Amino acid sequence: MTQDELKQLVAAKAVEYTLTRIDSDTIIGIGTGSTANAFIDQLAAHKHLFKGTVASSEASADRLRNHGIEVFELNDVDGLTIYIDGADETNAALQLIKGGGAALTREKIVAAASKEFVCIADASKEVAVLGEFPLPVEVIPMARSYVARELVKLGATPVWREGVVTDNGNHILDCHGLSIAEPIKLENEINSIVGVVTNGLFASRPADRLFISSATGVDERTA
Ligand code: 5RP
């Protein structure tokens, strides 16, 4: 199976699961990336079964609107029943690295506002120790060099993702060379550097449920 087929497969499973969790008043949190896109495209057939969505990026919001699915501002809703999103890496505790698509801050906000966070991924994203995928850090542009120097002190090799501006108008530093033994500790340490908006470790608030696809089908894990 190709990676795209694995993404379609796990998206189908996530749609099936989502339909068991929603009613006509539900607002669904929607993530960003190619796996989330597969989910959006398959969810569209069921758009009459829920009220609308909150998106973690402008790109996902555009895709949802193109399907005729309503997109609300997070500030205009009371909270979210369920949030579905992909990941760049996941460990056995369902702690994640996210932000390959530069949407980490809004993803973290939507996850925080959701009762249940369902991560969808193909088996290539599963690792024993987080950190082989460079950890994205969103920074206020004027703080970029200062934050990079502080990240070096934490053992990272930060690389500016040049040309990328987040939906929030900020820059991304990708931290290479990390082997993240204590994800919650590192998440907090990086977030305490002045100028950091947030980082792509989802460890304090991991996924609640993971659907992971491989050639043998889709496995379900819970935290
Ligand atoms: C975007 C993300 C994505 O969830 C992550 O990059 C996975 O993307 P894909 O589904 O395309 O592999 O965190 O900021």
Boltz pocket constraint, residues with backbone or C-beta under 6 A from the ligand:
constraints:
  - pocket:
      binder: B
      contacts: [[A, 31], [A, 32], [A, 33], [A, 34], [A, 35], [A, 36], [A, 85], [A, 86], [A, 87], [A, 88], [A, 97], [A, 98], [A, 99], [A, 100], [A, 101], [A, 102], [A, 103], [A, 104], [A, 107], [A, 120]]
      max_distance: 6.0
